[in-house]
Amino acid sequence: MRQEIDTGLPSLGQPFSWAVGDGPMVYTSHGPVTAEGKILQGDITAQTRLTLDNLRRTMEAAGGSLDDVLQVQLYLLDVADMKPVDAVYSEVFRAPYPSRSTAVVAALVAPGMRIELLATARIASRTA
């Protein structure tokens, strides 16, 4: 049964959940959102670190870790950002890395936002 996971991340006043679990499966989406609910402005490296930290926080709230992430879908505004994103990504995840797809898009929903991700994870210890 689908349940919202309390990530501790701020409400953005939009109709979505930061993370939803169903049994051992966790579905989540993240961007460079600060604890105050603002988009971190600035370079792609800082935005990537915050986005992946929000993902880590969510995985821990769900009872798991980044090692439980199976797939990541990245959305970037600029293909030139791939190299710095990969540098941070390889610091945060370890082999075997999650399956990943990356798309370069014309825009993301919030001004100044340069990265967004979707992730799917399976946390064996989750039953609800």
Contact map, one row per residue, 1 for C-alpha under 8 A:
11100000000000000000111000000000000000000000000000000000000000000000000000000000000000000000000000000000000000000000000000000001
11110000000000000001111000000000000000000000000000000000000000000000000000000000000000000000000000000000000000000000000000000000
11111000000000000001110000000000000000000000000000000000000000000000000000000000000000000000000000000000000000000000000000000001
01111100000000001111100000000000000000000000000000000000000000000000000000000000000000000000000000000000000000000000000000000000
00111110000000001111100000000000000000000000000000000000010011000000000000000000000000000000000000000000000000000000000000000000
00011111100000000010000000000000000000000000000000000000000011000000000000000000000000000000000000000000000000000000000000000000
00001111100000000110000000000000000000000000000000000000110011000000000000000000000000000000000000000000000000000000000000000000
00000111110000000000000000000000000000000000000000000000000000000000000000000000000000000000000000000000000000000000000000000000
00000111111000000100000000000000001010000000000000000100000000000000000000000000000000000000000000000000000000000000000000000000
00000001111100000000000000000000001110000000000000000000000000000000000000000000000000000000000000000000000000000000000000000000
00000000111111000000000000000000000010000000000000000000000000000000000000000000000000000000000000000000000000000000000000000000
00000000011111000000000000000000000010000000000000000000000000000000000000000000000000000000000000000000000000000000000000000000
00000000001111100000000000000000000000000000000000000000000000000000000000000000000000000000000000000000000000000000000000000000
00000000001111110000000000000000000000000000000000000000000000000000000000000000000000000000000000000000000000000000000000000000
00000000000011111000000000000000000000000000000000000000000000000000000000000000000000000000000000000000000000000000000000000000
00000000000001111100000000000000000000000000000000000000000000000000000000000000000000000000000000000000000000000000000000000000
00011000000000111111000000010000000000000000000000000000000000000000000000000000000000000000000000000000000000000000000000000000
00011010100000011111000000011100000000000000000000000000000000000000000000000000000000000000000000000000000000000000000000000000
00011110000000001111100001111000000000000000000000000000010000000000000000000000000000000000000000000000000000000000000000000000
01111000000000001111110001110000000000000000000000000000000000000000000000000000000000000000000000000000000000000000000000000000
11111000000000000011111111100000000000000000000000000000000001000000000000000000000000000000000000000000000000000000000000000001
11100000000000000001111111000000000000000000000000000000000000000000000000000000000000000000000000000000000000000000000000000011
11000000000000000000111110000000000000000000000000000000000000000000000000000000000000000000000000000000000000000000000000000111
00000000000000000000111111000000000000000000000000000000000000000000000000000000000000000000000000000000000000000000000001111111
00000000000000000000111111100000000000000000000000000000000000000000000000000000000000000000000000000000000000000000000111100100
00000000000000000011110111110000000000000000000000000000000001000000000000000000000000000000000000000000000000000000000111100000
00000000000000000011100011111000000000000000000000000000000000000000000000000000000000000000000000000000000000000000011110000000
00000000000000001111000001111100000000000000000000000010010000000000000000000000000000000000000000000000000000000000011100000000
00000000000000000110000000111110000000000000000000000010000000000000000000000000000000000000000000000000000000000001111000000000
00000000000000000100000000011111100000000000000000110110000000000000000000000000000000000000000000000000000000000001110000000000
00000000000000000000000000001111100000100000001101100100000000000000000000000000000000000000000000000000000000001011100000000000
00000000000000000000000000000111110000110000001111100100000000000000000000000000000000000000000000000000000000001011000000000000
00000000000000000000000000000111111111110000000001100100000000000000000000000000000000000000000000000000000000000000000000000000
00000000000000000000000000000001111111110000000001000000000000000000000000000000000000000000000000000000000000000000000000000000
00000000110000000000000000000000111111000000000000000000000000000000000000000000000000000000000000000000000000000000000000000000
00000000010000000000000000000000111111000000000000000000000000000000000000000000000000000000000000000000000000000000000000000000
00000000111100000000000000000000111111100000000000000000000000000000000000000000000000000000000000000000000000000000000000000000
00000000000000000000000000000000111111110000000000000000000000000000000000000000000000000000000000000000000000000000000000000000
00000000000000000000000000000011110011111000000000000000000000000000000000000000000000000000000000000000000001111000000000000000
00000000000000000000000000000001110001111100011000000000000000000000000000000000000000000000000000000000000000011000000000000000
00000000000000000000000000000000000000111110001000000000000000000000000000000000000000000000000000000000000000011000000000000000
00000000000000000000000000000000000000011111011000000000000000000000000000000000000000000000000000000000000000010000000000000000
00000000000000000000000000000000000000001111111000000000000000000000000000000000000000000000000000000000000000000000000000000000
00000000000000000000000000000000000000000111111100000000000000000000000000000000100110000000000000000000000000000110000000000000
00000000000000000000000000000000000000000011111110000000000000000000000000000000000110010000000000000000000000000000000000000000
00000000000000000000000000000000000000010111111111000000000000000000000000000000000000000000000000000000000000000000000000000000
00000000000000000000000000000011000000011111111111100000000000000000000000000000000000000000000000000000000000001110000000000000
00000000000000000000000000000011000000000001111111110000000000000000000000000000000010011000000000000000000000000010000000000000
00000000000000000000000000000001000000000000111111111000000000000000000000000000000000010000000000000000000000000000000000000000
00000000000000000000000000000011110000000000011111111100000000000000000000000000000000000000000000000000000000000000000000000000
00000000000000000000000000000111100000000000001111111110000000000000000000000000000000000000000000000000000000000011100000000000
00000000000000000000000000000100000000000000000111111111000000000000000000000000000000001001000000000000000000000000000000000000
00000000000000000000000000000000000000000000000011111111100000000000000000000000000000000000000000000000000000000000000000000000
00000000100000000000000000000111100000000000000001111111110000000000000000000000000000000000000000000000000000000000000000000000
00000000000000000000000000011100000000000000000000111111111000000100000000000000000000000000000000000000000000000000000000000000
00000000000000000000000000000000000000000000000000011111111100001100000000000000000000000000000000000000000000000000000000000000
00000010000000000000000000000000000000000000000000001111111110000000000000000000000000000000000000000000000000000000000000000000
00001010000000000010000000010000000000000000000000000111111111000000000000000000000000000000000000000000000000000000000000000000
00000000000000000000000000000000000000000000000000000011111111111101000000000000000000000000000000000000000000000000000000000000
00000000000000000000000000000000000000000000000000000001111111111000000000000000000000000000000000000000000000000000000000000000
00001110000000000000000000000000000000000000000000000000111111110000000000000000000000000000000000000000000000000000000000000000
00001110000000000000100001000000000000000000000000000000011111110000000000000000000000000000000000000000000000000000000000100100
00000000000000000000000000000000000000000000000000000000001111111000000000000000000000000000000000000000000000000000000000101100
00000000000000000000000000000000000000000000000000000000001111111111000000000000000000000000000000000000000000000000000000101000
00000000000000000000000000000000000000000000000000000001001100111111100000000000000000000000000000000000000000000000000000000000
00000000000000000000000000000000000000000000000000000011001000011111100000000000000000000001100000000000000000000000000000000000
00000000000000000000000000000000000000000000000000000000000000011111100000000000000000000000110000000000000000000000000000000000
00000000000000000000000000000000000000000000000000000000001000011111110000000000000000000000000000000000000000000000000011100000
00000000000000000000000000000000000000000000000000000000000000001111111100000000000000000000000001000000000000000000001111000000
00000000000000000000000000000000000000000000000000000000000000000001111100000000000000000000000001100000000000000000001111000000
00000000000000000000000000000000000000000000000000000000000000000000111110000000000000000000000001110000000000000000001110000000
00000000000000000000000000000000000000000000000000000000000000000000111111000000000000000000000001111000000000000000111100000000
00000000000000000000000000000000000000000000000000000000000000000000001111100000000000000000000000011110000000000000111000000000
00000000000000000000000000000000000000000000000000000000000000000000000111110000000000000000000000011110000000000011110000000000
00000000000000000000000000000000000000000000000000000000000000000000000011111000000000000000000000000111100000000011100000000000
00000000000000000000000000000000000000000000000000000000000000000000000001111110110000000000000000000111100000000111000000000000
00000000000000000000000000000000000000000000000000000000000000000000000000111110100000000000000000000001111100000110000000000000
00000000000000000000000000000000000000000000000000000000000000000000000000011111110000000000000000000001100000000100000000000000
00000000000000000000000000000000000000000000000000000000000000000000000000011111110000000000000000000001000000000000000000000000
00000000000000000000000000000000000000000000000000000000000000000000000000000111111000000000000000000000000000000000000000000000
00000000000000000000000000000000000000000001000000000000000000000000000000011111111110000000000000000000000000000000000000000000
00000000000000000000000000000000000000000000000000000000000000000000000000010111111111000000000000000000000000000000000000000000
00000000000000000000000000000000000000000000000000000000000000000000000000000001111111100000000000000000000000000000000000000000
00000000000000000000000000000000000000000001100000000000000000000000000000000000111111110000000000000000000000000000000000000000
00000000000000000000000000000000000000000001100100000000000000000000000000000000111111111000000000000000000000000000000000000000
00000000000000000000000000000000000000000000000000000000000000000000000000000000011111111100000000000000000000000000000000000000
00000000000000000000000000000000000000000000000000000000000000000000000000000000001111111110000000000000000000000000000000000000
00000000000000000000000000000000000000000000100110000000000000000000000000000000000111111111000000000000000000000000000000000000
00000000000000000000000000000000000000000000000100010000000000000000000000000000000011111111100000000000000000000000000000000000
00000000000000000000000000000000000000000000000000000000000000000000000000000000000001111111110000000000000000000000000000000000
00000000000000000000000000000000000000000000000000000000000000000000000000000000000000111111110000000000000000000000000000000000
00000000000000000000000000000000000000000000000000010000000000000100000000000000000000011111110000000000000000000000000000000000
00000000000000000000000000000000000000000000000000000000000000000110000000000000000000001111111011000000000000000000000000000000
00000000000000000000000000000000000000000000000000000000000000000010000000000000000000000111111110000000000000000000000000000000
00000000000000000000000000000000000000000000000000000000000000000000000000000000000000000000111110000000000000000000000000000000
00000000000000000000000000000000000000000000000000000000000000000000000000000000000000000000011111000000000000000000000000000000
00000000000000000000000000000000000000000000000000000000000000000000000000000000000000000000111111100000000000000000000000000000
00000000000000000000000000000000000000000000000000000000000000000000111100000000000000000000100111110000000000000000000000000000
00000000000000000000000000000000000000000000000000000000000000000000011100000000000000000000000011111000000000000000000000000000
00000000000000000000000000000000000000000000000000000000000000000000001111000000000000000000000001111100000000000000000000000000
00000000000000000000000000000000000000000000000000000000000000000000000111000000000000000000000000111110000000000000000000000000
00000000000000000000000000000000000000000000000000000000000000000000000011110000000000000000000000011111000000000000000000000000
00000000000000000000000000000000000000000000000000000000000000000000000011110000000000000000000000001111100000000000000000000000
00000000000000000000000000000000000000000000000000000000000000000000000000111110000000000000000000000111110000000000000000000000
00000000000000000000000000000000000000000000000000000000000000000000000000111100000000000000000000000011111100000000000000000000
00000000000000000000000000000000000000000000000000000000000000000000000000001000000000000000000000000001111100000000000000000000
00000000000000000000000000000000000000000000000000000000000000000000000000001000000000000000000000000000111110000000000000000000
00000000000000000000000000000000000000000000000000000000000000000000000000001000000000000000000000000000111111101111000000000000
00000000000000000000000000000000000000000000000000000000000000000000000000000000000000000000000000000000001111101000000000000000
00000000000000000000000000000000000000100000000000000000000000000000000000000000000000000000000000000000000111111000000000000000
00000000000000000000000000000000000000100000000000000000000000000000000000000000000000000000000000000000000111111000000000000000
00000000000000000000000000000000000000111100000000000000000000000000000000000000000000000000000000000000000001111100000000000000
00000000000000000000000000000011000000111000001000000000000000000000000000000000000000000000000000000000000111111111000000000000
00000000000000000000000000000000000000000001001000000000000000000000000000011100000000000000000000000000000100011111000000000000
00000000000000000000000000000011000000000001001100100000000000000000000001111000000000000000000000000000000100001111100000000000
00000000000000000000000000001111000000000000000000100000000000000000000001110000000000000000000000000000000100001111110000000000
00000000000000000000000000001110000000000000000000100000000000000000000111100000000000000000000000000000000000000011111000000000
00000000000000000000000000111100000000000000000000000000000000000000000111000000000000000000000000000000000000000001111100000000
00000000000000000000000000111000000000000000000000000000000000000000111110000000000000000000000000000000000000000000111110000000
00000000000000000000000011110000000000000000000000000000000000000000111100000000000000000000000000000000000000000000011111000000
00000000000000000000000011100000000000000000000000000000000000000001111000000000000000000000000000000000000000000000001111100000
00000000000000000000000111000000000000000000000000000000000000000001110000000000000000000000000000000000000000000000000111110000
00000000000000000000000111000000000000000000000000000000000001110001000000000000000000000000000000000000000000000000000011111100
00000000000000000000000100000000000000000000000000000000000000000000000000000000000000000000000000000000000000000000000001111110
00000000000000000000000100000000000000000000000000000000000000110000000000000000000000000000000000000000000000000000000000111110
00000000000000000000001110000000000000000000000000000000000001100000000000000000000000000000000000000000000000000000000000111111
00000000000000000000011100000000000000000000000000000000000000000000000000000000000000000000000000000000000000000000000000011111
10100000000000000000111100000000000000000000000000000000000000000000000000000000000000000000000000000000000000000000000000000111
